[in-house]
Amino acid sequence: NAGNGFAYPTIRVTPTSAPLTRVELVNQTYDLSFAVEMTLPVDSTLLGDMPALGAGSGGSPLTVDGQSKYGAWLHPRVPFSLPPGDQELSLSTVPAGAPVHVELSFRDTWAG
């Protein structure tokens, strides 16, 4: 995030060869995490829509193939953010090392 404000990404995770039962995206730099526990079938897409939390759209910030899975988001349900600057992110899955396609979309954000 090259801006000076917090960016709230859209997170997409799609298992490519084995179902997942847990996904956790961690911002190692700021000790922030987004963790989900549920069965995610092969070729299904988990969508963590962090901008939806701030927009008050009424939609679920966590869906799988368009269906709300809010209850699968583990506590604390704090919006995953990217503070200004460079960051180190990691993704862990159960089963460990399962092949996945991951996409993080965000815009550099400027406060004020």
N, C-alpha and C positions, 0 to 999 in steps of 0.2 A: 504494500500500500504506500504509494509515493505521496499521498496527501498528508494533511495534518489532523484528520479526524478518523474515527473508527469506521471501517468498512464491514458490512454484514454480507457475507457471501451466500450464494446458492450452492449447495453441496449435492452432487449426484454420485451415487455409488451403484454399480451394476456388476453382480457376480457373473463371471464368464464361463466357469466350468464346474463349480460346486456351490450348493446353497450355503448361505451364511446364517449364523445365529447371533452374531454380535459384530458391530462395526463401531470403531472409535477413532475419531479424528482429533489429534492433539496438536495444539500450538505449543511446542516445547519452549519457545522463547518467553511466553507469557503465562504458561501453566493454565491454559484454557482447553476445555474439551467438549466434544459433541459425541455422545455415546447412545447407541440404540441397541436394544436386545429384542430380537424377534427372528423368525425364519424368513429369510429373503431368498426366494427361488432364483435359479439361474435365469438370466436375461430379464429379470424384473429390475426396476429402477427405484431406489430409495432417493427421495428428494427432501433435503433439509433446506427449507426456504426461509432463511434468517431475515431477509427484507420484509417478508409478510408479517413478522411479529411487530415491526414498527409501523407498518402501513395501516394496521387496523382493518385489514381486508375481510376479516371474518373467516378466511380460509385456514386450513390446518397448516402449520409450519412444517409438519412431517407427513409425507405421503409415500405410498408405494403404488406405482402405476395409477396414480390419481385418487386412490382411496386413503382417507385419513388413518394414520397409525400413531397419533399423538401419544397414546398410552405406552408405546414402545420406547419413547424418548426417556432415558434414565435421568433421575434427579442428580444434581440440581439442574433444572431446565433453564439454563442461562443461555441467551442467544450467543452463538459462536461468532466471535469478531476477529478482525485483523486490525490491530492498532497500527499507527503510523510506523513506517520503517520496514526493514527486512526481518523475516521470521523463518524459523525452522518448523515445518509441519511433519507429522508422521501419521500413518494410518495403520491400525491393527485390526485383525479380523479373527473370528472363530468360524471355521478352523483357521489356525495360524498360517499365514502365507498363501491363503487362497487367492487365485488370480482374479483380479477385479479391474474394472474400468472406473476411474475416478475423475471427476471434473469439478473444479472450483471456479465459480464465476463471480467477479466483483469489479467494482470501479474504484479507482483511487478517490478518496473522499476528503473533501475540504470543509472544515468547520467555519462557520461565519460567512 
